[in-house]
């Protein structure tokens, strides 16, 4: 599995991070690490280390951005 560091922004409300975690699992990914970077203006900013099968992140990004209010700021291979 290839590992990537994601930086995301999401609504700062209960259940948002859970929806992101479920979406990562739906895309076949495995969360290896998580750090909350900051909360600002009703948004949370998190860094997530995720392992996915293969090296194409398209499905993962599409699943995450389909969640209302979630923005993938960056995705970088580890």
Long-range contacts (C-beta under 8 A, 24 or more apart in sequence): 1-30, 1-51, 1-52, 1-53, 2-51, 2-52, 2-53, 2-54, 2-55, 2-77, 3-32, 3-49, 3-50, 3-51, 3-77, 3-78, 4-49, 4-50, 4-51, 4-52, 4-57, 4-60, 4-75, 4-76, 4-77, 4-78, 5-47, 5-48, 5-49, 5-74, 5-75, 5-76, 5-77, 5-78, 6-47, 6-48, 6-49, 6-50, 6-60, 6-64, 6-72, 6-74, 6-75, 7-37, 7-45, 7-46, 7-47, 7-72, 7-73, 7-74, 7-75, 8-45, 8-46, 8-48, 8-64, 8-70, 8-71, 8-72, 8-73, 9-43, 9-44, 9-45, 9-70, 9-71, 9-73, 10-43, 10-44, 10-46, 10-67, 10-69, 10-70, 10-71, 11-42, 11-43, 11-44, 11-68, 11-69, 11-70, 12-39, 12-42, 12-43, 12-44, 16-44, 16-69, 16-70, 17-44, 17-46, 19-67, 19-70, 20-46, 20-48, 20-64, 20-67, 20-70, 23-63, 23-64, 23-66, 23-67, 24-48, 24-50, 24-60, 24-63, 24-64, 26-63, 27-52, 27-59, 27-60, 27-63, 27-64, 28-52, 28-53, 28-59, 29-60, 45-73, 49-78
